[in-house]
């Protein structure tokens, strides 16, 4: 009798354990679904972090321009960069917080290197170097924000990128005009476009 009770208990365990384990283990389809969702989220999170780092850098460089520039137009451009990019950084920081993501709070290495290089300049040399960087940076930003606005997966981040894009395009145009002015050219069209 004892052997038969032990046998029944073992059979019961053999039936119960796999049922409990399978209930706790996600199926392959569930795992694939989670994996593809996290890949999309990673792309959005990468954009978010890069956009935050770029905004933070624009604020710091804009403040530097207000101190180091010789040209009033460069100082005004720097002031606008500091104001507009601080607003964009704050909006993105709030959005990241809602999404449970973190954004940079200090300059990353590449932006710090640009800041350090420009901090050694002042006057007309600063104006030219800063405005060249601003044209290059805003060309890159407009492309990145356009891509996120068109194909981002997170609806809130996609909407923010789309909304911010128009301001970035204004910055891009103003940067090109200001660069042309500090280089002594009448307009950005006067210089050949580099591809």
C-alpha positions as CSV (number, residue, x, y, z in Angstrom):
1,X,0.0,0.0,0.0
2,X,2.8,2.4,0.9
3,X,4.5,1.8,-2.5
4,X,1.3,2.5,-4.3
5,X,0.7,5.8,-2.4
6,X,4.3,6.8,-3.2
7,X,3.8,5.9,-6.8
8,X,0.7,8.0,-7.0
9,X,2.4,10.9,-5.4
10,X,5.3,10.7,-7.8
11,X,2.9,10.6,-10.8
12,X,1.1,13.6,-9.4
13,X,4.3,15.5,-9.1
14,X,5.4,14.5,-12.6
15,X,2.1,15.9,-14.0
16,X,2.1,19.1,-11.8
17,X,5.7,20.3,-12.2
18,X,5.7,20.6,-16.0
19,X,2.3,22.3,-15.9
20,X,3.5,24.9,-13.4
21,X,6.8,25.5,-15.3
22,X,5.1,25.8,-18.7
23,X,2.6,28.4,-17.2
24,X,5.6,30.5,-16.0
25,X,7.7,30.2,-19.2
26,X,6.8,32.5,-22.1
27,X,6.2,30.8,-25.4
28,X,8.6,31.4,-28.3
29,X,6.0,33.7,-29.9
30,X,5.8,35.8,-26.7
31,X,9.6,36.0,-26.5
32,X,9.9,37.0,-30.1
33,X,7.2,39.7,-29.6
34,X,9.0,41.1,-26.6
35,X,12.3,41.1,-28.5
36,X,11.0,42.9,-31.5
37,X,9.3,45.5,-29.3
38,X,12.5,46.2,-27.3
39,X,14.4,46.6,-30.6
40,X,12.0,49.3,-31.7
41,X,12.1,50.9,-28.2
42,X,15.9,50.8,-28.3
43,X,16.0,52.8,-31.5
44,X,13.7,55.4,-30.0
45,X,15.6,55.5,-26.8
46,X,18.9,56.0,-28.7
47,X,17.3,58.9,-30.6
48,X,16.1,60.3,-27.3
49,X,19.5,60.2,-25.6
50,X,21.3,61.6,-28.7
51,X,18.7,64.4,-29.0
52,X,19.1,65.2,-25.3
53,X,22.9,65.3,-25.5
54,X,22.7,67.5,-28.6
55,X,20.3,69.9,-26.9
56,X,22.4,70.1,-23.8
57,X,25.5,70.9,-26.0
58,X,23.6,73.6,-27.9
59,X,22.7,75.3,-24.6
60,X,26.3,75.2,-23.4
61,X,27.8,76.3,-26.7
62,X,25.1,79.1,-27.0
63,X,26.1,80.4,-23.7
64,X,29.8,80.3,-24.7
65,X,28.9,82.2,-27.9
66,X,27.3,85.0,-25.9
67,X,30.7,85.4,-24.1
68,X,33.3,84.7,-26.8
69,X,31.8,86.0,-30.0
70,X,32.8,89.3,-31.7
71,X,29.7,89.6,-34.0
72,X,26.4,90.7,-32.6
73,X,24.7,88.3,-35.0
74,X,26.7,85.4,-33.6
75,X,25.9,86.5,-30.0
76,X,22.2,86.7,-30.9
77,X,22.4,83.3,-32.5
78,X,24.0,81.9,-29.4
79,X,21.3,83.4,-27.2
80,X,18.6,81.8,-29.4
81,X,20.4,78.4,-29.2
82,X,20.6,78.5,-25.5
83,X,17.0,79.5,-25.1
84,X,15.4,77.2,-27.7
85,X,17.5,74.1,-26.9
86,X,17.0,74.5,-23.2
87,X,13.3,74.4,-23.8
88,X,13.7,71.3,-26.1
89,X,15.9,69.6,-23.5
90,X,13.4,70.2,-20.7
91,X,10.6,68.8,-22.8
92,X,12.6,65.8,-23.8
93,X,13.7,65.2,-20.2
94,X,10.1,65.3,-19.0
95,X,9.1,62.9,-21.8
96,X,12.0,60.5,-21.0
97,X,10.9,60.6,-17.3
98,X,7.3,59.5,-18.3
99,X,8.8,56.7,-20.4
100,X,11.1,55.5,-17.6
101,X,14.2,56.5,-19.6
102,X,17.2,58.6,-18.5
103,X,18.8,61.4,-20.5
104,X,22.3,62.8,-20.1
105,X,22.7,65.5,-17.6
106,X,26.3,66.6,-18.6
107,X,28.1,66.9,-21.9
108,X,29.3,63.7,-23.4
109,X,33.0,63.3,-24.6
110,X,32.4,64.5,-28.2
111,X,30.4,67.5,-27.2
112,X,32.9,68.4,-24.4
113,X,35.7,68.2,-27.0
114,X,33.9,70.7,-29.2
115,X,33.2,73.0,-26.3
116,X,36.9,72.8,-25.1
117,X,38.1,73.6,-28.6
118,X,35.8,76.6,-29.1
119,X,36.5,77.9,-25.5
120,X,40.1,78.5,-26.6
121,X,38.9,80.9,-29.3
122,X,37.4,84.3,-29.2
123,X,36.4,87.2,-31.5
124,X,36.3,86.6,-35.3
125,X,38.0,83.2,-35.0
126,X,35.4,82.0,-32.6
127,X,32.6,83.3,-34.8
128,X,33.7,81.4,-37.8
129,X,34.5,78.1,-36.0
130,X,31.3,78.2,-34.0
131,X,29.1,79.0,-36.9
132,X,30.7,76.2,-39.0
133,X,30.0,73.8,-36.2
134,X,26.4,75.1,-36.0
135,X,25.7,74.6,-39.7
136,X,27.2,71.1,-39.6
137,X,25.4,70.2,-36.4
138,X,22.0,71.4,-37.5
139,X,22.3,69.7,-40.9
140,X,22.8,66.4,-39.0
141,X,20.0,67.2,-36.5
142,X,17.5,68.0,-39.2
143,X,18.1,64.6,-40.8
144,X,17.9,62.7,-37.5
145,X,14.7,64.5,-36.4
146,X,13.1,64.0,-39.8
147,X,13.9,60.3,-39.6
148,X,12.3,60.0,-36.1
149,X,9.3,62.1,-37.2
150,X,8.7,59.8,-40.2
151,X,9.5,56.4,-38.8
152,X,9.8,56.5,-35.0
153,X,7.8,53.8,-33.1
154,X,7.0,55.7,-30.0
155,X,4.0,58.0,-30.8
156,X,4.9,60.6,-28.2
157,X,8.6,60.8,-29.2
158,X,7.6,60.9,-32.8
159,X,5.2,63.8,-32.2
160,X,7.9,65.7,-30.2
161,X,10.5,65.2,-33.0
162,X,8.0,66.4,-35.6
163,X,7.1,69.5,-33.5
164,X,10.8,70.3,-32.8
165,X,11.8,69.9,-36.5
166,X,10.4,73.2,-37.6
167,X,12.5,75.1,-35.0
168,X,15.6,73.1,-36.0
169,X,15.1,74.1,-39.7
170,X,14.9,77.7,-38.7
171,X,18.1,77.3,-36.7
172,X,19.7,75.6,-39.8
173,X,18.7,78.5,-42.1
174,X,19.8,81.1,-39.5
175,X,23.2,79.3,-39.0
176,X,23.9,79.3,-42.7
177,X,23.1,83.0,-43.0
178,X,25.1,83.9,-40.0
179,X,28.1,81.8,-41.2
180,X,27.9,83.6,-44.6
181,X,27.9,86.9,-42.8
182,X,31.0,86.2,-40.6
183,X,32.8,84.8,-43.6
184,X,32.1,88.0,-45.5
185,X,29.8,86.5,-48.0
186,X,26.5,88.0,-48.9
187,X,24.5,84.8,-48.5
188,X,24.9,81.0,-48.0
189,X,24.2,80.6,-51.8
190,X,27.4,82.5,-52.5
191,X,29.5,79.6,-51.2
192,X,29.5,76.3,-53.1
193,X,27.5,73.5,-51.4
194,X,29.6,70.7,-50.1
195,X,28.1,67.2,-50.3
